[in-house]
Amino acid sequence: MERVVHIAGVGMTPFAKPSAGPAYNVLGEQAARAALADAGLGYDQVQQAYAGYVYGDSTCGQAALYGLGRTGIPIVNVNNNCATGSSALWLARQAVQSGVVECALAVGFEQMRPGALASVWDDRADPLDRFEAVMSQVQEVDPHAPVAAQYFGGAGQAYADAHGTAPETFAKISVKARRHAAGNPHAVFRAALTEEEVLASPRIWGPLTRLQCCPPTCGAAAAVVCSAEFARRHGLDTSVAVRAQALTTDTASTFDAKDMLKVVGYDMSRAAAERVYADAGVGPEDLDVVELHDCFTTNELISYEALGLTPEGTAERFVLDGDNTYGGKVVTNPSGGLLSKGHPLGATGLAQCAELVWQLRGQADARQVEGARLALQHNIGLGGAAVVTLYERTA
């Protein structure tokens, strides 16, 4: 039988606009300290650590964690684009589940600069060259528009062209994100928005306006991952377990189908979700709460279908019926998501983890999903990686 893996503690810093908060090493240390304090565990009990970040030099993980102590444990630095935080979690969970260690720490942090995402290295091949080649075959490429918005805006436009999705439907997702974030003290943007304000904001690409794009953000989050045996020996909280988890990368369909939905990870997400459901013996209809990768409103909408929350071609009805919020079928992004909570790339996956652990423990305060027992996390990074994790309340 596979070992049961628990999330014994989580921690998170408030997310902030670039240049408005501490440096990455301070953020990472703060989040890790918070997770250890939440677990009631000392850093000297951690046997391995995985530190995720996208923008930074080598060994930033050590710079962040050495503030907790210099215990000599392995510290592995992780970079999987926007799926970095959940990739660090995946590694920590795998180490514990395999029996290599009894307790591991996953931490993710990011100190971002203002403005759209951009490559740092211009003297070598870009990891997204294959993706850009497909995008340039499928749609016009604007050298002046943010590249990420062209990918995800293009996917949204392709979906809208196929299914007749109205611009107002995408805008409703931003409105919902702000409404949820109002109850989250860690979120960057908590003020309410109207559909009219969303649609009137400057157009970025396709159906996307500025208020439908996640902001560059600084912040950190962390999780303590341990075996059931370790938790019992140390008197740790065992109320939340990782029931199933999958990490997938691109297949030939990403490039061969000439479909912008697939270019931005639809098939990766679907494959990861299907594997998780099969491993756990549950279906999307069993979920109570989901934190999914809403880097843009368009990606939230197509992810409803990739994750099986609604049948193909019905995402607009899912939004219009309110099935993505409180009182509907499944509450999506109660934290406010990337759109409103913010998106510090290396921290995002672990921030999603923290939110879902709080939900399953009944500690989410104003944004609590009543009676939550099964929670799904979805985190993607172009280039590419998709991580889907299913958490279960066990007590």
Order of alpha helices (4+ residues) and beta strands (2+ residues): beta-alpha-beta-alpha-beta-alpha-beta-alpha-alpha-alpha-alpha-beta-beta-beta-alpha-beta-alpha-alpha-alpha-beta-alpha-alpha-beta-alpha-alpha-beta-beta
